[in-house]
Amino acid sequence: GNLQWIAYSTIIAAKTALLFFAVLPSLPAEDAERPDRRWTSRSIITVMALTPVFYTILTFRTLRQLGLFQTAGSLARKQQSGSRRKYATLDAALLQDMVWHVVIDMVDIMSMMSTAAAEDAALAMNAQSVTHSVEVDTIQTLTGLFIVLALFFHQQSFPSIGYMGSSSKTGVSSETPPDVVKARKRSAIISILLVDMPFFAIRTYVYVITISAPSLQMPQGDR
């Protein structure tokens, strides 16, 4: 599943860049005049929400490989079955924790995709679009950049499986266990640097310029 996820992450990152900067800004969020219209910005974002589902399905194979590694092996491996069972249990717990965090990151990324839609962006930033037009354009550009980078580098959020050389007696190559611990560390770094901190800063900045917009302040004569 590691190779499939790397290929998928690369392709979805390239497609997301094209959608965010070229396609979604020209599509309406909903087309009231043409209700039979097949694609709108919200429908495209909804389809992209299948990404965490695909990731979750691929991780099922890793869980199975953890179980196979726990029981397979030669006599020397069987003598260490107790310690290996403990490591397999820890790896399974870390893998499930990583899946939850990656899925949450993907949902957050799809939520931020709405800033590229013309109507959704106008609805979310109508108060500051007049007085902070340059800031709004910069925010949308940075949001798209971090979305693409997060989707691309989240390819590292999947444990890889190595293969040992074949034995001279059996002639059969054996698998090494998935590097779940290393994958969890890579996933945490990517999540913090490319999703949590940037999106928190963007949302905080949007909130600050929203409450400071003149159109939202109550006139003195109305008090």
N, C-alpha and C positions, 0 to 999 in steps of 0.2 A: 503494500500500500504506500510505501514511502515514495517510490518513483511516480506513481499515479498522482499523489498529492502535490509533489513538486511541479509536475507538468500542469496540473490544474491551477495551482496558485500563479504560475507564470502567465498562463493564458487569461485567467480571470482578472489579473492585475492590468494586463494590456487592454482588455475589453473595457474594464472599469474606467481607465483613463480616457478612452474614446467616448464612452457614454457620458462621463461627468463633464468633460470640457466641450463636447461637440453635439451630442444627441439630446441629452436631458434638458439643457437650457432652451431648446426650441420646441419641446413638447409640452402640452398642457397637463396639469395634474389630473384633471377630469374634463371631459368634453361633453358639456351639456347639450350642445347643438347636434352632436353626433354620438348618441349613447352606444351605438353599435361599433364605435371605433375600437379596434383591437388593442392597440398599444398606446398607453399614456405613460407619463413619468412614474406614476405610482405603481402601475402594473409591472413595469420593468424592474423597479426596485423590489417588488414582491417576488418576482421570479428569481432575482439574485439572492433572495433570502434562503434559497435552497442550498447555498454553499455550506452552512454549518451542518445541514443534514447529510450532505455528501461526506464531509469530514468525519462525522460520527459513525457512518457506515464503514468507512475505511479503518477506523480504530478497532472495530470488532475483530478484524483479522489479527491485529496485534495482541489483543487479549487472548485469542486462541493460541497464538504462537507462544505466549507466556506460559500457558497451560501445557503445551506440548513440550516445551523446554524443561518443565518441571518433572515430567515423567520419563522422557526419553534419555538414552545415553548408555554408556557402558557400565561395567561393574564399578569402576572408579567413581563415576558420577552417582551411582546409587548409594555409595557410601557417604556422599555429601548431600543426600536428598533432603535432610532436615534443614541445613543452612540454605540450600537453594530454594526450598519451599518458602522460607521467610523472605528471601530476596524477591521471589516471584510475587508474593503477597504485597510487598512494599511497592514493587513496580506497577502492579495492577492499581493500587490506590493512587499513586502519582499519575498514572495515565488517565484515570477517571477525573482526577482533579484538573489535569491539563485540558481535557475535553470540555469540561464545564467552562473554564476560563476562555478558551478559544471560541466556543459558541457565543459566550457573552460579548466577546470582542467583535465577532461577526455581526451580531445583532446591533451593536453600537455603531459599527461601520455603515450598515444599511440605513440606520436612522440618520446618520450624517449625510448620506447620499441625497437626502431631500433638499439640502441647501443648493444643489445644482439645478433643481427643477425651477422653472421660471415662476410659476404661481406660488409654490411653496416658499421660495426664497423671498418673494415680495410680501407674502403673508407674515413671515417670521421677521423680516427686516424692514417693514414699511416705515417705521418711525425713524430709523436712522439712515434710510437710503437717500434722503434729501441732504441732510447736513453732514453725513459721513459716507458719501458715495465711494471715495477712494478706499476707505477702511473696509467697506463691505466687499468691494472687488478683491482686496487683498485677503480677506477672510475666506472668501469662496475659493480662491486659488490655493491658499495654504491647506484648506480642508481637503480639496481634491488631491493635493500632493501627499498628505499624510495617509489618506485612504488608499492610494495606490501603493505607497511604500509598505503599509501595514499588510495589505493583501499579499504583496510579493514576498516579504520577509517572513510571513507566517508559514511559509513552506518549511521553515526549520522547526515548526511545532509538531513534528511527527517523528517518532523514534525510528531509527534506521536499524537494519539487521545485517550483521556481517557474516561471512562464511569462512570457516577454517579450512585449511588444506586437507585433502583426503588422506586417510590413514593408509599406510603401506600394506596393512593386513586386510582391511575391509574394502579399501578403494572407494569409500563413500565419504563425501564431504559433509561436515556437520555445521549446524548453525550456531552462532553465538547469540546470546539473549539480546533483545532490543535495548538500546541505550536510552531507557525511559528517563533516567535521572538527568542526563545531559540535555535531552529534548525538553524536559520541564524547565530547566534553567534558561535555555534559549528562548522558550516561549514566554517566560516571565519577563526577560529583558525586552523582548519585542513588544509585549503588551504594555509595559510601563513607558517605554521611550516613544512608541509610535501610535499608541491608542489612548491610554489613560491620561498622561500628562498633556499631550497636544490638544485633545478634545476638551479636557477640563479648562485649559487656558482659553481656547476659542469660545466655549460657552460662557465663561466668566466675562470675557471681553465684550461679547455680544450683549450680555445682560447689563454691563456697565454703561455702554453707549446707548442702550435702549432706555434705561431709566433717566439718562441725562439728556435725551432728545427733547427739544423744545415743544414738540407736538404732544408729548405726554405730560407736560407740566401744567398744572391748573393755573389759569390766569388769576391775577390778583383781584380783579373785579368780581369774580365769581365766589370768592370766599365770604 
